[in-house]
C-alpha cells in the first residue's frame, strides 16, 4: 500500500468535545471553522458519557468505545463519573494516535468544562507530538492550568462565561478560537510542505548536514553561563557548526519537556547545566520535575554534560507561601521577585541532591563514555558566588563530595572546575567537554560504519 501523503491532503482539523453536554456549542465551533476555511476537513469526535446522534459527528461516542476502548460492551451509565473520565480519556488518546498515524492532522481543538478539558487535554498531551496545533477553550483556563497543559504545547483560551447556550461573548470566543486553530493549522501545513520540498530537493545546498540539536537547561541565576554557551556554539567559529540550541527553563515543566524530547529522539546532546529541579523534588519546592529527572539522556546514551547549577535554591511562591517549618528554623530566604521566593539548600539537602544524581547515573547510564559531570567550585549559581547571599562553601562541598565518591570507579568523568558557574571560563569548559564527547560519538559511528562496510564486502566475496 502506498504511504499516505500528509502534505498533499486538504486542511484537516479535529474537534473534540462532550456532545451530550456541549453539542450546540461544538456545532457552532465547527461552523465557524468552516467559515474561515471552507475546504477544511473536520473530524468531530464525541468524548461524552452518553451517546448522541447528529450527522455532523464523525466519530460517535459508541464508535469511540467500540473501536478504541478496551471493552466494547462497557455501559457508561453504570460507571462512576471519575471512571467514565478515565475510560473516555484512554479512548480519545487511542483515537487521536490512530488518526494521526493514518491520515493528515493539521490541528486539534476542543471546548469543555472541568471533565471535558481533563479528557481532551490528556489525549492531546499523550497522543500528539509537539508542534501540532492544540487549542482548548475552557472554563478552567484561568487558574492552575498545570494539570491540563503539563509539559505540552497546548494553548488554553478562557471562555469568560460558561460554555452553555449562545451569547455574544461565548460566540465571539468560539469564533476567535476557530480563526486561531485555522491559522495555526495552515501554518503547520505550510511548514510540513516546506520541509518535504527541502528533503526531496535535488539542490545540493538544500541537502545540508543534519543539525546537531543541543538542549541546555537554564534558570535566572545561571543565565550568564547559558548566554556564553550560546555565543560559543552559534558563532561563525563554533566548534560544533550547524548546531541548533534548545534552552529549557528549569521550572519543573521545562525539565519534563526536555526529558520528553530526549525520549522521542528530538535532541542529540544535552548540557544539563541547571539541575535545580532535583532540589525542589527532594525538599518540596514548587518547581519539581518529578522523580525521573536525568533519566532520559542517560538511557538514550547521547552526549550528556551534567552540572549542579542552581542546586543551592529551592523555589516557592510569594514569601508567605514558604512552609512555616522552614521559617521557624530561620532558613536563608531570598525574594527573587514578587512571585518567587528561594531558600538556600543546607548540608543535608545537598547530600540528598548528590545522592539523587549518583543514583540516576549508576542506574540508567547506557554509555559512560558519553557522560561528564562538572562541578563549579566557585559557586553553583549567581546567589552562591563568593560574597553573595547564599554563599555556603560547606554545603557545596557536601554536594561535590557525594557526587565524586558516588561515581568513583564507574568510568564517568567527574571534574571539579574552580570557577563559578557564571564565569566565562566555566561555560567554555562545558562546551569543550561537549565537543570532546560529540567527537568521540562520531568517531564511534565512523568505526561502526567501517566495520559494517567491511563485513558486507567480505560476505560478498565469500558467497559470490
C-alpha positions in Angstrom: 0.0 0.0 0.0 1.3 3.4 -0.9 2.1 5.6 2.2 -0.4 8.4 2.8 1.0 11.7 1.7 0.1 14.1 4.5 1.4 17.1 2.8 -1.0 16.7 -0.2 -4.1 16.4 2.0 -6.5 19.3 2.5 -6.5 21.2 5.8 -7.6 18.7 8.4 -8.8 19.7 11.9 -10.0 17.5 14.7 -12.7 18.8 17.0 -13.2 17.0 20.4 -15.9 17.5 22.9 -18.7 16.0 25.0 -21.6 16.1 22.7 -24.1 15.1 25.4 -23.5 18.4 27.1 -21.9 20.7 24.5 -23.4 19.7 21.2 -24.8 23.1 20.1 -21.5 24.8 21.1 -19.4 22.2 19.2 -21.6 22.6 16.1 -21.2 26.4 16.3 -17.4 26.0 16.6 -17.4 23.6 13.6 -19.4 26.1 11.5 -17.0 28.9 12.4 -14.0 26.8 11.4 -15.7 26.2 8.0 -16.4 29.9 7.7 -12.7 30.6 8.0 -11.6 27.6 5.8 -14.4 26.4 3.5 -12.3 23.5 2.2 -11.3 22.2 5.6 -11.9 18.6 6.5 -13.3 18.5 10.0 -13.5 15.3 12.2 -15.8 15.8 15.2 -15.1 13.2 17.9 -17.7 12.7 20.7 -16.0 12.0 24.1 -19.2 12.4 26.1 -20.7 10.0 28.7 -24.0 9.5 26.8 -24.4 8.7 23.1 -25.7 11.4 20.9 -26.9 11.2 17.3 -26.1 14.0 14.8 -24.9 13.8 11.2 -22.1 16.2 11.9 -20.5 13.9 14.4 -17.7 11.9 12.6 -16.9 9.5 15.4 -19.9 9.0 17.7 -19.4 8.0 21.3 -20.4 4.4 20.7 -17.9 4.0 17.9 -15.2 5.6 20.1 -15.8 3.0 22.8 -16.1 0.0 20.4 -13.1 0.8 18.2 -10.7 2.4 20.6 -11.8 1.1 24.1 -10.5 -1.9 25.9 -14.1 -3.3 26.3 -16.7 -2.7 23.7 -19.7 -3.6 26.0 -19.0 -1.0 28.7 -22.2 0.6 29.9 -21.1 4.1 31.0 -24.4 4.8 32.6 -23.5 2.3 35.3 -19.9 3.5 35.8 -18.9 6.2 38.4 -18.2 9.6 36.9 -14.5 9.5 37.7 -14.1 6.2 36.0 -16.0 7.5 32.9 -13.4 10.2 32.6 -10.6 7.7 32.7 -12.3 5.4 30.1 -13.1 8.3 27.7 -9.6 9.7 28.1 -8.0 6.4 27.1 -10.4 6.1 24.1 -9.7 9.6 23.0 -6.0 9.1 23.3 -6.0 5.9 21.2 -8.3 7.6 18.7 -6.0 10.6 18.2 -3.0 8.3 17.9 -4.7 6.3 15.2 -6.0 9.4 13.3 -2.5 11.0 13.4 -0.8 7.8 12.2 -3.3 7.1 9.4 -4.1 10.5 8.0 -3.2 14.1 7.9 -3.9 16.1 11.1 -3.0 19.8 11.0 -4.7 20.9 14.2 -7.0 19.8 17.0 -9.4 21.9 19.1 -11.8 21.2 21.9 -14.1 23.0 24.3 -15.2 22.0 27.7 -15.6 22.4 31.5 -13.5 20.5 34.0 -14.3 17.0 32.8 -14.2 17.8 29.1 -10.9 19.7 29.5 -9.4 16.9 31.5 -10.3 14.3 28.9 -9.2 16.2 25.8 -6.1 17.8 27.3 -4.8 14.4 28.4 -5.5 12.9 25.0 -3.6 15.8 23.3 -0.7 15.6 25.6 -0.1 11.9 25.3 -1.2 11.2 21.7 0.2 14.0 19.6 3.8 15.3 19.2 5.0 18.8 19.8 4.2 21.5 17.2 0.8 20.1 16.0 -1.5 23.0 17.0 -3.6 22.1 20.1 -6.3 24.6 21.3 -8.7 24.2 24.2 -11.5 26.7 25.1 -12.2 26.0 28.7 -13.8 27.4 31.8 -10.7 26.1 33.6 -8.2 28.2 31.7 -7.9 30.9 34.3 -6.3 29.2 37.3 -3.9 26.4 37.9 -3.5 25.0 34.4 -0.6 22.7 35.1 -2.8 19.6 35.3 -4.1 20.3 31.7 -1.0 21.7 29.9 1.8 19.8 31.7 4.9 19.9 29.5 2.9 20.1 26.3 2.3 22.9 23.8 -1.5 23.1 24.4 -2.9 26.6 24.0 -5.7 27.3 26.5 -8.3 30.0 26.0 -10.5 31.2 28.9 -14.2 31.1 27.9 -15.1 34.1 30.2 -18.6 32.7 30.6 -19.7 29.1 31.0 -19.8 27.1 27.7 -23.5 26.6 27.5 -26.0 28.2 25.2 -25.4 31.1 22.9 -24.5 34.7 23.7 -22.3 37.4 22.1 -19.4 36.8 24.5 -19.3 33.0 24.1 -19.9 33.2 20.3 -17.1 35.7 20.0 -14.7 33.5 22.0 -15.5 30.4 19.9 -15.2 32.4 16.7 -11.8 33.7 17.8 -10.8 30.1 18.7 -12.0 28.9 15.2 -9.9 31.5 13.5 -7.0 30.7 15.7 -6.9 27.0 15.0 -7.4 27.6 11.3 -4.4 30.0 11.2 -2.3 27.7 13.3 -3.2 24.6 11.2 -2.4 26.4 8.0 1.0 27.5 9.3 1.7 23.9 10.4 0.6 22.5 7.0 2.8 25.1 5.2 5.7 24.2 7.3 5.2 20.5 6.6 5.1 21.1 2.9 8.2 23.3 3.0 10.1 20.6 4.9 9.1 17.9 2.4 10.2 20.0 -0.5 13.5 20.7 1.3 14.1 17.0 2.0 13.3 15.9 -1.6 15.2 18.7 -3.4 18.0 17.9 -5.7 19.7 21.2 -4.9 23.0 20.2 -3.1 22.7 23.4 -0.9 19.2 22.2 0.2 20.7 19.0 1.5 22.7 20.4 4.3 24.2 18.3 7.0 21.6 17.4 9.7 21.7 19.9 12.5 23.0 18.9 15.9 20.1 19.5 18.3 21.5 20.5 21.7 19.4 21.0 24.8 20.5 23.4 27.6 18.8 23.9 31.0 18.7 27.4 32.4 17.5 29.4 35.4 17.7 33.2 36.1 20.7 32.6 38.3 22.6 30.6 35.6 21.6 32.7 32.6 25.0 34.3 32.1 26.5 30.8 31.7 23.9 29.8 29.1 24.3 33.1 27.2 28.1 32.4 27.0 27.5 28.8 25.8 25.1 30.0 23.2 27.7 32.5 22.0 30.3 29.8 21.6 28.1 27.4 19.8 26.4 29.8 17.4 29.4 31.9 16.4 30.9 31.5 12.9 33.9 29.7 14.6 31.7 27.4 16.5 33.4 24.1 17.4 30.0 22.4 16.6 28.9 24.1 13.4 25.3 23.7 12.3 24.1 23.3 15.8 20.5 24.2 16.9 20.1 25.1 20.6 17.0 24.5 22.7 17.0 26.2 26.1 14.7 24.9 28.8 13.7 27.0 31.8 14.2 24.7 34.8 10.8 25.4 36.3 9.7 21.7 36.6 7.8 21.6 33.3 10.9 22.8 31.5 12.8 19.7 32.7 9.9 17.5 31.9 9.7 18.9 28.4 13.3 18.3 27.8 13.1 14.7 29.1 10.2 14.1 26.8 12.0 15.5 23.8 15.1 13.3 24.5 12.9 10.2 24.9 11.3 10.9 21.5 14.8 11.3 19.9 14.3 15.0 19.2 17.6 16.0 20.9 21.1 14.8 20.0 23.1 16.1 23.0 22.4 18.0 26.3 24.3 20.4 28.6 22.2 19.9 31.7 23.7 22.9 33.4 20.7 23.7 35.7 19.5 20.7 37.7 17.7 22.8 40.4 14.5 20.8 39.8 16.1 18.0 41.8 16.3 20.3 44.8 12.7 21.1 44.5 11.7 17.5 44.2 13.7 16.5 47.3 12.9 19.4 49.6 9.3 20.1 48.4 9.6 23.2 46.3 7.1 24.3 43.6 9.4 23.6 40.6 10.0 19.9 40.7 10.3 17.9 37.5 9.4 14.7 39.4 11.4 11.6 40.4 12.6 10.7 36.8 14.7 13.8 36.2 18.1 13.0 34.4 16.9 9.5 33.2 16.1 10.2 29.5 19.6 11.3 28.4 21.3 8.6 30.4 19.0 5.9 28.9 19.5 7.3 25.4 23.3 7.2 25.6 23.6 10.6 23.9 26.4 13.1 24.8 25.4 14.4 28.2 27.2 17.1 30.3 25.7 17.3 33.8 26.3 20.1 36.3 24.7 21.2 39.5 23.6 24.7 38.6 21.2 26.4 41.0 21.1 23.4 43.3 21.6 25.9 46.0 18.0 27.0 45.8 14.6 25.6 46.5 11.7 27.5 44.9 8.5 28.7 46.5 5.9 31.2 45.5 5.5 34.6 47.3 7.2 34.8 50.7 4.1 33.9 52.6 3.9 30.6 50.8 7.2 29.3 52.3 6.3 26.4 54.6 6.3 27.6 58.2 8.7 24.8 59.3 11.4 26.5 57.2 10.6 30.0 58.6 10.7 28.7 62.2 14.2 27.2 61.6 15.5 30.5 60.3 16.4 29.2 56.9 18.0 31.6 54.4 15.4 33.1 52.1 15.7 35.4 49.2 12.9 37.1 47.3 13.8 36.6 43.6 10.7 38.7 42.7 7.2 39.2 43.9 6.1 35.7 42.7 9.2 33.6 43.6 11.0 33.2 46.9 14.0 30.9 47.1 15.5 29.1 50.0 19.2 28.1 50.4 19.7 24.3 50.5 21.5 23.1 53.6 24.2 20.4 54.0 21.7 17.6 54.5 19.7 18.6 51.5 22.8 18.9 49.4 23.8 15.4 50.4 20.4 14.1 49.2 20.7 16.0 45.9 24.1 14.5 45.3 22.8 11.0 46.1 19.9 11.5 43.7 22.3 12.4 40.9 24.6 9.5 41.7 21.7 7.0 41.8 20.4 8.1 38.4 23.8 7.9 36.7 24.5 4.5 38.2 21.1 3.1 37.4 20.4 4.5 33.9 23.8 5.3 32.3 23.9 3.4 28.9 27.3 4.6 27.9 29.8 6.1 30.4 31.9 7.5 27.6 29.0 9.9 26.7 28.7 11.4 30.2 30.6 14.1 32.0 29.8 15.7 35.4 31.3 19.2 36.0 31.2 20.8 39.5 31.5 24.6 39.7 33.5 25.0 42.9 33.4 28.8 42.7 29.6 28.9 43.1 26.7 26.9 41.7 24.6 30.0 41.0 24.7 33.8 40.9 23.4 33.7 44.5 26.2 31.5 45.9 29.2 33.1 44.3 31.8 34.5 46.8 30.3 37.2 48.9 26.7 36.6 47.8 23.7 36.0 50.0 23.6 32.2 49.5 27.4 31.5 49.7 27.8 28.3 51.8 31.1 26.5 50.9 30.4 23.7 53.4 27.1 22.8 51.8 28.6 23.0 48.3 31.4 20.7 49.5 29.0 18.2 50.8 27.3 18.1 47.3 30.5 17.8 45.4 31.9 15.1 47.7 28.8 12.9 47.5 28.9 13.1 43.7 32.6 12.4 43.4 32.6 9.5 45.9 29.4 8.1 44.5 30.6 7.9 40.9 34.2 6.8 41.7 35.3 3.8 39.7 32.3 3.9 37.3 34.2 5.4 34.4 32.1 8.6 34.2 34.3 11.7 34.1 33.8 13.9 37.1 35.6 17.2 37.1 36.0 20.0 39.7 36.2 23.4 38.0 37.4 26.0 40.4 35.4 28.7 38.6 31.9 29.8 39.4 29.0 28.7 37.2 28.6 32.1 35.6 32.3 32.7 34.8 33.0 32.8 31.1 35.7 30.1 31.5 33.4 27.7 33.1 30.9 28.0 30.2 33.9 27.4 27.8 34.9 24.3 29.7 31.4 22.9 29.4 31.5 23.5 25.6 34.9 21.9 25.4 33.7 18.8 27.2 30.6 18.6 25.0 32.7 18.8 21.8 35.0 16.1 23.2 32.1 13.7 23.8 30.4 14.5 20.5 33.6 13.9 18.5 34.0 10.6 20.4 30.5 9.6 19.5 31.0 10.5 15.8 34.3 8.5 15.7 32.5 5.5 17.1 29.8 5.9 14.4 32.5 6.0 11.7 34.2 2.9 13.1 30.9 1.1 13.2 30.1 2.1 9.6 33.6 0.9 8.5 33.1 -2.5 10.2 29.6 -2.9 8.6 31.1 -2.0 5.2 34.0 -4.4 5.6 31.7 -7.1 6.7 29.4 -6.5 3.7 32.4 -6.7 1.4 33.7 -9.9 3.0 30.3 -11.5 2.7 30.1 -10.5 -0.9 33.5 -12.1 -1.6 32.8 -15.2 0.4 29.4 -16.0 -1.2 29.7 -14.5 -4.6 
